[in-house]
């Protein structure tokens, strides 16, 4: 099992771009426009509970769920692939130094693996592989 910490491991980047928050929002939430700059095919339904999928050039498919939406301000989704850890992606938009710019902050935070079962939710990797195997073999 991987003992890497989760929920505390995050990458955050911010940049001021020459576009209004409405224009930036459109580039994040429109499947065609987001695909143009993410270097792969993206399908997004930008509403809470909506689906997002990403097929990166040369990589495994990533899929997830839109968690939170505040139009022209914030969108958040969780996603994962068969080959990677789940993560939470957040885009926050704020007014820039003038009316024609927007500060875009992007944050990715690793999430724990979770296994749902009759006794509730067990965090992965804290769950024992031996216990997980025994339960599934029964």
Secondary structure per residue as TSV (DSSP state, phi and psi in degrees):
chain	resnum	aa	ss	phi	psi
A	1	X	-	360.0	152.2
A	2	X	-	-89.9	121.2
A	3	X	-	-92.7	16.1
A	4	X	-	-61.2	134.9
A	5	X	-	-65.8	149.8
A	6	X	-	-127.4	159.8
A	7	X	S	77.6	-15.8
A	8	X	S	-113.5	-14.9
A	9	X	-	-89.6	111.8
A	10	X	E	-140.5	149.7
A	11	X	E	-118.8	130.8
A	12	X	E	-133.4	135.2
A	13	X	E	-137.0	142.5
A	14	X	E	-130.2	146.9
A	15	X	E	-151.9	144.8
A	16	X	E	-96.8	125.6
A	17	X	E	-115.7	154.5
A	18	X	S	-86.6	73.0
A	19	X	S	-163.3	153.4
A	20	X	-	-73.5	158.9
A	21	X	H	-55.8	-35.4
A	22	X	H	-64.5	-41.2
A	23	X	H	-67.7	-42.2
A	24	X	H	-64.0	-44.0
A	25	X	H	-55.6	-45.0
A	26	X	H	-60.2	-39.2
A	27	X	H	-71.5	-21.8
A	28	X	H	-89.3	-32.6
A	29	X	H	-107.6	-4.1
A	30	X	-	-97.7	121.3
A	31	X	H	-54.1	-42.3
A	32	X	H	-66.9	-46.3
A	33	X	H	-70.4	-39.2
A	34	X	H	-68.2	-33.7
A	35	X	H	-62.6	-34.8
A	36	X	H	-58.9	-39.6
A	37	X	H	-104.2	-7.4
A	38	X	H	-92.7	1.1
A	39	X	T	57.6	51.9
A	40	X	E	172.2	178.1
A	41	X	E	-91.9	123.4
A	42	X	E	-120.0	137.3
A	43	X	E	-123.7	126.3
A	44	X	E	-136.7	136.4
A	45	X	-	-110.6	95.5
A	46	X	-	-78.1	63.0
A	47	X	S	-144.5	153.4
A	48	X	T	-53.5	129.7
A	49	X	T	87.4	-7.0
A	50	X	-	-68.3	159.6
A	51	X	E	-95.0	146.3
A	52	X	E	-132.4	135.2
A	53	X	E	-131.7	149.8
A	54	X	E	-142.3	122.6
A	55	X	E	-113.0	93.1
A	56	X	E	-70.9	152.8
A	57	X	T	-61.0	115.8
A	58	X	T	77.7	13.8
A	59	X	S	-130.8	173.4
A	60	X	-	-75.7	153.9
A	61	X	E	-64.4	142.4
A	62	X	E	-120.1	137.6
A	63	X	E	-139.9	155.7
A	64	X	E	-172.7	-162.4
A	65	X	E	-131.3	135.4
A	66	X	E	-72.4	127.0
A	67	X	E	-98.0	-42.5
A	68	X	E	-144.7	141.9
A	69	X	E	-140.5	124.9
A	70	X	E	-125.5	103.5
A	71	X	T	-52.0	133.1
A	72	X	T	65.9	9.0
A	73	X	T	-130.8	-43.6
A	74	X	E	-158.6	138.1
A	75	X	E	-138.8	143.4
A	76	X	E	-140.3	136.3
A	77	X	E	-142.1	154.8
A	78	X	E	-111.0	144.3
A	79	X	E	-156.2	168.7
A	80	X	E	-161.5	168.8
A	81	X	-	-129.1	172.7
A	82	X	T	-65.1	-24.5
A	83	X	T	-103.7	-1.9
A	84	X	S	-134.8	167.5
A	85	X	-	-74.5	150.1
A	86	X	-	-69.8	150.9
A	87	X	E	-145.2	162.2
A	88	X	E	-108.4	126.3
A	89	X	E	-108.8	132.0
A	90	X	E	-130.6	131.4
A	91	X	E	-114.8	123.7
A	92	X	E	-118.8	134.7
A	93	X	E	-115.9	134.8
A	94	X	E	-138.7	152.9
A	95	X	E	-57.8	141.7
A	96	X	-	-88.3	-158.4
A	97	X	S	-71.4	-16.1
A	98	X	S	-148.4	179.6
A	99	X	T	-65.1	-19.8
A	100	X	T	-99.4	10.1
A	101	X	-	-129.1	157.8
A	102	X	E	-136.6	136.3
A	103	X	E	-90.2	120.1
A	104	X	E	-108.1	122.0
A	105	X	E	-113.5	127.7
A	106	X	E	-118.0	130.7
A	107	X	E	-132.6	133.7
A	108	X	E	-122.5	126.8
A	109	X	E	-122.8	129.3
A	110	X	E	-65.8	141.7
A	111	X	-	-112.8	155.4
A	112	X	-	-74.4	150.8
A	113	X	E	-71.1	141.1
A	114	X	E	-127.0	139.7
A	115	X	E	-120.0	120.8
A	116	X	E	-89.7	138.7
A	117	X	E	-154.1	-174.4
A	118	X	T	-64.1	-23.4
A	119	X	T	-97.7	12.6
A	120	X	E	108.4	-148.5
A	121	X	E	-108.8	132.3
A	122	X	E	-112.7	131.2
A	123	X	E	-72.5	135.9
A	124	X	E	-102.9	130.3
A	125	X	T	-94.5	3.2
A	126	X	T	-65.1	-25.4
A	127	X	S	-67.1	142.3
A	128	X	-	-77.1	129.3
A	129	X	H	-59.7	-36.3
A	130	X	H	-62.3	-45.1
A	131	X	H	-65.7	-42.7
A	132	X	H	-62.3	-42.6
A	133	X	H	-65.4	-42.7
A	134	X	H	-64.4	-42.7
A	135	X	H	-63.3	-43.1
A	136	X	H	-75.5	-21.1
A	137	X	H	-81.4	-21.7
A	138	X	-	-72.2	360.0
